Amino acid sequence: MKQLRHFVHKFLVDHFPKFMIGREWKIQFGEKLDWNNPKTLNEKIQWLMANADTTEWTRLADKILVRDFIKEKGFGDTLTELYGAWDRAEDIDFDRLPEKCVLKCNHDCESIVILDKSKGFDKQEIIEHFKRCLVPFGYGSVEPHYTRIKPRIMAEELIPMDKTVDSSSLVDYKFWCFDGFVHNCTPCYDRKGLDMVCDINLLEPWRLYREGLTKEYRESHVFKDMPAPPNLDRMMEICRVLSTGFPEVRIDLYDTNGRIYFGEMTFCASGGRMRQFSQEYQEEMGSYVKLP
């Protein structure tokens, strides 16, 4: 019975995505999505997932294929070094990998393994881990453009920590962009697995705007005042260029030890069902999304 339900769910996402997107919205928020009058950022992301051509979303959400796009736009210097990519976990060439690197899949957000040969590692355990990860992503969260990505494994350079910044992890600067307009930056820090603290900073000048977060989110997190990244102007220019032509996209960058690194392009953060932004801020950001 469980296999049958999975088959039916997968079939509906593939063939009736709008129905399934609306169904997931109602499950999450307890109300029907107003397809005819979407106003918030979340609502407009749902509309785009269901009605727009998301072919480019699929290409640019692929962490391997997006690298060509970044080079085409003239920002190849922001890419980490790519040590290899494989279709099968058994083909990972551990012997040719450097002492430290990152292993992850190109299509998901939970498969990351930090490889440090100096500490020893279980090769077979890593292989088995990635064998489990090499499955289509996006069906459970109903994000159809992810389901079209061919799952692969990649090994890339480990971005160094910047010890001058007060964070237990790399600071992930997430820029919200609307067709060339960079609206705000959400710096995320103190990451533990998929959990992290995410703030809101407005731009030009850089200044905090926690009023855009829900009261519940503010009360459940310990915040730090993150200074503007040293290369903020350059980061904003990168975001303007990369986001042009897209009604909305979140572009993630790192700024560490004087260098900018590209992270990823995300077209439906949290499946377009984000809960950390207040209703008012959702509507403000939604107002910048021009639907085709």
N, C-alpha and C positions, 0 to 999 in steps of 0.2 A: 504493500500500500504506500509506503514512504517513497519508493522508487517511482511509482505511478504519479504521486503528487509532484515530485521533482520534475518529471517529464512534462507534465501538464503546465507547470509554472514556467519552465524553460520555453515551451512551445508558445505560450501566451506572450512572454517578453519578446520573443523573436518576431512574432506575427501580429500581435496587437499591443504594441508598446504604449500607446496613449492610454488604453484602458488600464494597463497594469501600473502605469505611472500615477494615474488618478486613484487607483485602488490603494497603492502604497501611501499616497498622501492622506487618504481618509483614515487608514490604519494608524498613521503617525500622529495626525492632528485632530482626528475625530470629526472632520467636516469635509464636504466636497470641495474640490478645487474649482474656482471660478475661471474656466477656460476663456470666457469672453471678456473678462476685465481683470487680468492679473495686474497687481500693483507692487507687491513686495519683490525683493531680490529673489527670495525662494520661489515665489509663484512664477516669476518670469523665467527662471532657470527650468522649471518644470515645463513651461510652454515651449521653450526652445528645444528641450530634449524630445518633446513629443511632435513638434511641428516643423522644426528647421532641418536643414541639411547638416547633419553632424559628421559627415565624412572626415572633415579636417579635425574634428575633435578626436576621432579615433587615432588618426596619425600622430597628432601632437600630444596625446595622452600616453602614447607608447614611448617609454623612456629611452629606447634605442633610436627609433625613427625620428623623434623630435630633435635629435642632435643635428640632423641634416638641415632642418628648418633654422636652427640657431646659427649654423654656419652660413646659410643662404642670406640671412639678415645681417651678417657681418660681425657676429658676436662669438665666433669660435673660440676666442681667448677666454671665455667664461666657462667653457666645458671642462669637466674633469677628464683625466686620461682614461680611455676605455681599454682595458687589458684583454677582454675577450667576451664573446657571446655564444651561447650554446642552446640548441633545441632540446637536448636531453641532459638530465642531471649527471648521468654516467660519463658524459663527455667533458665535464669540467676539468681543465688541465691545471691541476693544483701545482705541479712542478714549475710551471712557467709564471705563476702569479708572484708578485713581490711579497716582501715580508708582511706588509699590512695592506689590506684593501677591503672594499665593500663588495659583498655578493648579494644580489637581489634579483627579483623578477622585474620584467619590463612593464607589467600590466597591473600590479597590485600595490598595496601599501603595507603589508604585514610580513613580507618574506625576508627582510633584511638580516644578513649575518655579517658581523664584523670579524674578518679573518685576521688573526695575529699569530703568525707561525712561531714567534718566539715563546708564546704561552702554550704551544701545543694545540692540536685540534683533532677531532675525530672525523676523518674524511668520510666514512660511511654514514655517519650521523648527518652530516651536511648534505650528502647525496640523497638520503631518504627524506630529509626536510624539503628539498626542492622538488623531489618527485611528487610530494603531496601538494606543492604550490603550483605546479604546472597544470592547472585546470582553468577553464574560462572564469573570468571575474566579471562581476556586474549583474549577475542574475539575482542574487539574494537582495541586493540593494536597489534593483530595478534601475540600472544605468546602462541603457542599451548600447551606447557607443563603446563602452569597455568590453562588452561581450564579443566584439569583433576583432579585438587585439589578439594576435597569435602569441601565446605565452612563450617566453624565452627567459633564459638566465643570463645575467651580465655581471662582469667584474669591473669595478671602476676604482679610481683613486679615492683614498680616504681623505676627506677635507679636514685640514688641521683645525684644532680649536684655537680660538683667540683668547688668550688668558687675561687680556685687559678688560673683557666684558664679564659682568657678574651673572653668569649662567652656568649651570651644571652640564649644559649641552650646547651645541652650536645654536646660535640664534638664527631662526628661520624667518626672514623678512618676507611676508606675504603681502604683495601689492594687489589691491582690487582695482581692476582696469575696465574701462568701458570705451571700446573703439578708439583707442589712442589717448583717452583721458585717464590719468592716474588719480584715483579718488582718495585713497588712504593706504596706510601700511599697517598690517597686523603683525607686529613682531611676536614670535612664539619662542619661548625659552623654558629652561628647566624640564626638558623632555624626559619622560620615563616610559619607554615603549611608545604607545599611541597617545598617552596622556601628556599634556603640556599646558603651560599658562600662555594664553593669547590675549594681547592688549589691543588697543586701537590708537594709532597716532595719525593725526592729520598732517598735511604736508605744506611746505612753503608758507610759513615756517613749520618745522617739526614740533608738534605739541600733542600732549595727551588728550584723548577724548573718550574717557571711560563711560560717559553718559550714553554712548552707543551700545553698551553691553547691558544685558538684563540684570536686574537686581540680584536674582538668584546666582548668576554667574559671578558677579562681583563679590558676593558674600562667600562663595565656596572656593575662592582661589587667593593665593598669596602673591601680590603683584610687586614688581620692581619697576622703577622708572628707567626704561632703556633709553640711552642717548641715541641720537641720530647716527646711523652708520656713517663712517668717514666718507664713503663714496656714494652718498645718497643721490647727488645730482646725476651721476652716471647711471645709477640703478634706475632712476626715473626715466631717463632717456631710453634705456634698454626696454623698459616696460611700455613706453609710448610706441616704440617701433613694433615690438612683438604683438601688442594687443590690437593694432590697427586692423580693422576689417572684422573684428569680432564684437558682437554686442556686449558681451561680458566675458572676462576670464581673470582668474587669479594667477599671478605669476610669482613664483617663489624663488628668491635669490639669497645668497649668503655673502657676507662681507667680512672676511677674516684675514688678518695679517696683511692688510693692504691690497687684497685681491678679491674681486667679485667672482662668485661661482653661480652658474645657473643650477636651479633645483628642478623645477617642473612647471608645466602649465596645466591648470585645473579648471575645467569648464563647469563642473557641478560639485563644488566642495560639499562634503558630507551628503552627497546625493541631492544637493539643492534643498536640504531640509535642516538647515542650520538653526540652532536654538540659542546661541550665545548672543546674537544681536537683538536689540530691543525692537518692538514693532515699529516705532518711529524711525529708527535707523534703517530697518529693512525697507521701509517705504522710501526713505531718502535715496538709498542706493538703487532701489528698483526704478526710481524716476530717471536714472541715467541709462537704463537698458532700453534701447530702441529696438522693438521687435520688427522683424522683416515683414 
